Structures are given as structure tokens and as C-alpha cells.
Amino acid sequence: MLEVSHLTVGYGSKPVLKDVSFRLADGEILAVIGPNGAGKSTLVRALSGILPPQCGSIRYNGRDLCSLSVQERARMIAVVPQARNLPAGFTAWQVVSLGRTPYLNWFGQLSPADEELVREAMRRTDTAHLAERLVGELSGGELQRLLLARALVQATPVMLLDEPTTHLDLQYQIGLLNRVVEVVRQPISGNGNGKPHSPAALVVLHDLNLVARYADRVLLMVDGCVRSCGTVSDVLRPAMLSEAFGVPLEVMRSPNGKYPLVVPLMA
Ligand SMILES: Nc1ncnc2c1ncn2[C@@H]1O[C@H](COP(=O)(O)OP(=O)(O)OP(=O)(O)O)[C@@H](O)[C@H]1O
């Protein structure tokens, strides 16, 4: 269980996240939504350890993440970032292999088991055919899938994904989120003790209909604060969403009746 309590974080002394609290259970997908500038990426940066808390705490199973070494944290939290400053001269295989860095011995070489994990993650993310390609030659969508593969081989109990569908076409958006669901429900082992472990996934998403389809719970942020946190039907309410996003929105049922469908009301 990841527990964020009364977290206040900022750049310099000015707080951006203010008194943010929520929980994320193992095997759960929590979608973080909110308007531009609400603090979603700042939350990902804080959870990944880039920004230290000004107040409050971030704990996993009671352990304060701020007390961990860089290597310990890398075994705890994997990030699929929005920015892709990947070294252009690396092959796709090398980039995915970097996910095993926190587990490598002093010589820094992948074991046959590590290589098998890399192959499995590349199969699962439909990137196996790219293994020998240089990342500088790949499309945004291909890079996004590689970054998911890298996070998978890191085999951490918590995964943070910051707008992972941004550069993907509709087919790959659905494919990527299906894979996140698959990993959360049927994880791969590789965390050193050989036991598969269901990670918790926090996913920043802008598309509210993908949120409705894929999230177990939703965290709505406005102006650095938690406006609402709960199930999809608790949070995807027309009045609350319209106020948060500043446009009138209606929430209907999808044609198959299974999911809420968020529709902007155009004048
Ligand atoms: N490096 C930085 N230095 C100073 N302020 C920053 C920095 N990065 C973000 N901010 C500010 O923090 C606030 C929250 O930004 P953040 O990127 O977390 O929002 P967001 O919800 O992820 O937005 P978006 O949906 O546009 O990606 C904004 O006011 C932004 O200007």
C-alpha cells in the first residue's frame, strides 16, 4: 500500500501540491486527472523522489520513501516519464535493459534471467522487433512502449505513468492501457525474490473516457489540491468535472452500458 499523507511540495519555497493525501493499493490502477497546471506531473515527480516534500510523507508499506537510497527507491518505484530524453545512440534493447540497473552486480552485467525479463517485457509491449533499432530513429509511440517495457523489467511494487498515451494513436492507447492492466493483474517476477508481485499503478491521463474504462479509482486534482478521490462513478460527475475543467460536461453511459462516457456540451 502506497500512502501519501498531507504532502506539500513545490519548486523553491512556493508550494504547488498542497496537503495532498491518498492511498494506492497493490494491484490497483489510480488515474490522476485535472486541468493543465493542476500539479499532476509535480505529484509524479514528488513520488519518484525528484522533488522532496516540504511537509507530509510518502510511505510504501509503512516505509518512508524519503529514507531510501537511490538504488532502494529504484527497486520500489518505476516511472514511465512524459519527456523522452533518451540517448539517441542506444538500441531499444539497451534502453529496456537499463530497467535492470538497480539489480545488477558490481560488474554491471545482465544475467540470463535478466535477459529473459527484458525479452518478456519487450514481447508484452510489442517492441521485440525493435530490439536492434537505435532509439533516435523510433516514433513517439514506439518510444512510449519502450519506456513501459523498461518500467516492467524494473519489477517494482509501484509504477508511475505520466500521460503514457500522449503520443499514441487510438489503437496503441488502448493497447498500452490494456498492457498496464495486464501487468497489474498478471505481473512478471524479477524483484530478486522470484515472486510475481501485483504493482500499484498511478497513471496521469487527460482522456476522461480512457479513465472511465481503465481506472479502478480516480484522483481529481485542482490547483495543487485533491478535489475528489474515489471510484470512477464517485469522481466522474458532471457538476464536479464541469467546475474543475471550466467547461460544461455531461456524463452518459457508453453504448454497451458498461462505462461512463464524458461528453463536452458544445454551445
Ligand atoms: N520546474 C518548475 N519550476 C517552477 N514551477 C513549475 C515547474 N514545473 C511545473 N511548475 C508549475 O507547477 C504547477 C503545476 O505544474 P504541473 O506540470 O505539475 O501540472 P500538470 O497538472 O501536470 O499540468 P499539465 O496537464 O499541463 O501537464 C504549474 O503552475 C507549473 O507552472
The ligand as an SDF file (V2000), in Angstrom:
LIG
                    3D

 31 33  0  0  0  0  0  0  0  0999 V2000
   10.2680   23.1940  -12.8880 N   0  0  0  0  0  0  0  0  0  0  0  0
    9.3150   24.0230  -12.4470 C   0  0  0  0  0  0  0  0  0  0  0  0
    9.6440   25.1650  -11.8040 N   0  0  0  0  0  0  0  0  0  0  0  0
    8.6870   26.0290  -11.3330 C   0  0  0  0  0  0  0  0  0  0  0  0
    7.3530   25.8010  -11.4500 N   0  0  0  0  0  0  0  0  0  0  0  0
    6.9770   24.6670  -12.0860 C   0  0  0  0  0  0  0  0  0  0  0  0
    7.9230   23.7340  -12.6160 C   0  0  0  0  0  0  0  0  0  0  0  0
    7.2500   22.7060  -13.1830 N   0  0  0  0  0  0  0  0  0  0  0  0
    5.9310   22.9900  -13.0200 C   0  0  0  0  0  0  0  0  0  0  0  0
    5.7790   24.1670  -12.3770 N   0  0  0  0  0  0  0  0  0  0  0  0
    4.4930   24.8010  -12.0100 C   0  0  0  0  0  0  0  0  0  0  0  0
    3.7880   23.9160  -11.1570 O   0  0  0  0  0  0  0  0  0  0  0  0
    2.4000   23.9600  -11.4580 C   0  0  0  0  0  0  0  0  0  0  0  0
    1.9170   22.5420  -11.7310 C   0  0  0  0  0  0  0  0  0  0  0  0
    2.5540   22.0580  -12.9020 O   0  0  0  0  0  0  0  0  0  0  0  0
    2.4330   20.5490  -13.3510 P   0  0  0  0  0  0  0  0  0  0  0  0
    3.3100   20.3770  -14.5450 O   0  0  0  0  0  0  0  0  0  0  0  0
    2.6410   19.6650  -12.1890 O   0  0  0  0  0  0  0  0  0  0  0  0
    0.8910   20.4800  -13.7830 O   0  0  0  0  0  0  0  0  0  0  0  0
    0.1270   19.3740  -14.5970 P   0  0  0  0  0  0  0  0  0  0  0  0
   -1.1720   19.1540  -13.9030 O   0  0  0  0  0  0  0  0  0  0  0  0
    0.9840   18.1690  -14.8110 O   0  0  0  0  0  0  0  0  0  0  0  0
   -0.1170   20.1250  -15.9740 O   0  0  0  0  0  0  0  0  0  0  0  0
   -0.3130   19.5790  -17.4630 P   0  0  0  0  0  0  0  0  0  0  0  0
   -1.6590   18.9170  -17.5030 O   0  0  0  0  0  0  0  0  0  0  0  0
   -0.2920   20.8340  -18.2700 O   0  0  0  0  0  0  0  0  0  0  0  0
    0.8230   18.6540  -17.8090 O   0  0  0  0  0  0  0  0  0  0  0  0
    2.2250   24.9060  -12.6290 C   0  0  0  0  0  0  0  0  0  0  0  0
    1.8200   26.1530  -12.1470 O   0  0  0  0  0  0  0  0  0  0  0  0
    3.6180   24.9860  -13.2270 C   0  0  0  0  0  0  0  0  0  0  0  0
    3.8380   26.2550  -13.8110 O   0  0  0  0  0  0  0  0  0  0  0  0
  1  2  1  0
  2  3  1  0
  2  7  2  0
  3  4  2  0
  4  5  1  0
  5  6  2  0
  6  7  1  0
  6 10  1  0
  7  8  1  0
  8  9  2  0
  9 10  1  0
 10 11  1  0
 11 12  1  0
 11 30  1  0
 12 13  1  0
 13 14  1  0
 13 28  1  0
 14 15  1  0
 15 16  1  0
 16 17  2  0
 16 18  1  0
 16 19  1  0
 19 20  1  0
 20 21  2  0
 20 22  1  0
 20 23  1  0
 23 24  1  0
 24 25  2  0
 24 26  1  0
 24 27  1  0
 28 29  1  0
 28 30  1  0
 30 31  1  0
M  END
$$$$
